[in-house]
Amino acid sequence: MSKSAGTVAAIAVALIAFGGAPSRAQEAAPRPDQQAFRGLYEELIETNTTLSEGSCTLASERMAARLLAAGYPAADVRVLVPAERPKDGNLSAVLRGSDPSAGAILLLAHIDVVEARREDWDRDPFTLVEEGGYFHARGAQDDKAQAAIWVDTLIRLKAQGFTPRRDIKIALTCGEETSDTFNGVSWLLEHHRDALQADFALNEGPRGRLDADGNRVALEIQAGEKIYQDYRLEITNPGGHSSRPVADNAIYRLSAALTRLGGYTFPTEPNATVRAYFTALAEVTPAYALPMREVAAAANLDIRERAAQRLSAADPAWNAVLRTTCVATMVDAGHAPNALPQRATANVNCRILPGHDPQAVRAELERVLADRDIAVTIPGQIDPTSPPPPLSPAIVDPIRRIAADLWPGVPVVPSMSPGATDGRFTNAAGIPTYGVTGLFADPDGGGVHGLNERIRVRSLYEGRDFLFELVKAYAR
């Protein structure tokens, strides 16, 4: 048995011995290598990387220091910083392979995080707290878990003396959460293409699915994602004194239009990836097996629609992959408390199914809002789009093999991300990018982008081992 296979087997035996769900006592006593990883993860979590106050450059420098301490030459570890944005630095590093002609693997993750206010959270969002079998913090999942794992993977490979056949690159980037302001992947593609160039990339996106009791349901592989697009809604009005109200009020009219949007559902359109996803998930989700199969295969549109409605009501994530979604996320109106509003605006965030034109969605929004005085515009540039990368045996087989060793009986299923990742830029640039994490998440998503973000301790450590073995398998 190889050293790699022995590691996987040992992990699998440990999981089986504990019924697939380690006890609280086991979680309190991690392996020595897990303790070292926890320190790296904690340092990255506790380096604030929000757009408002944080610094991706500092986070990149701290992770670079760990790689240098592990023995990587300075020429292979770079912190790449835009001159005009000194806090938006990105980390690029490489473990050199033995075959210069072999294409590289890119391990991609973003290190910026969504804003979080201490007064809103139960705990300080920028202090890693381990409690009740969970790690709690902003970025605990999205995306500092995978970013920390990639750095740790390079450190572990160096410590083992592992020489890959092909180069293994990592890129920890800034601006994924605020790409309209700055996006590190777009910047690297333009200014440092060599940092990203690879035969294929592994990225964030899907998670493993847990049920309400913490049992593993399925491990997803992302191939393709929806299009992220914001729309600005604006209505103006002459205004006037608030002591003389009139029927034509900008706030009321925008509110009425948003209420119409809230009651609208885009058509059900399961694509090939989504149909394959529900077909596979039906095998391990008996309570919803029938509607899943009907959505995947029903020729009768009425049957398919009723099945889709049941799935959409059961899980927001299922609803998200079945159709384009648009939701109001921000509103702003008025200019003084004693004046009629002269302007009311809203941001509507849409996640658009692949193959649909954002301009066509804009026209549909105008139809649903049904108010000619509300201008609907697209701020910034429309993101690039590309077909989903192929899920070839060379990509899928190692995932299935290693997952079967770690989590026997848990199916590996294809998925389309309802969100948007930096993979939209790398796929469009000709670098096939797959979402695979090995990180299993609770049904509620673990507070990602919301309050009190968390990840199970068990999930983080298992995902770390899964990705380590996967990278080695691809690199041979």
ABEGO torsion letter per residue (X at the ends): XBAAAAAAAAAAAAAAAAGGBBBAAAAABBBAAAAAAAAAAAAAAABBABAAABBAAAAAAAAAAAAAAAGBBAAABBBBBBAABAAABBBBBBBBBABAABBBBBBBBBABBBBBBAAABABBAABBBBBGGBBBEBGAAOAAAAAAAAAAAAAAAAAAGBBBABBBBBBBBBGAABAAABBAAAAAAAABAAAABBABBBBBGBBBBBBAAGBBABBBBBBEBBBBBBBBBBBBBAEEBAABBBABBAAAAAAAAAAAAAABBBBBBBBAAAAAAAAAAAAABAAAAAAAAAAAABABAAAAAAAAAAAAAABAAAAAAABBBBBBABBBBEABAABBBABBBBBBBBBBBBGBBAAAAAAAAAAAAGBAABBBBBBEBBBBBBBBBBBBAAAAAAAAAAAAAABBGBBBBBBBBABBBAAAAAAAAGBBBBBBAGBBBBAAGGGBGBBGBBBBAAAAAAAAAAAAAAAAAAAX
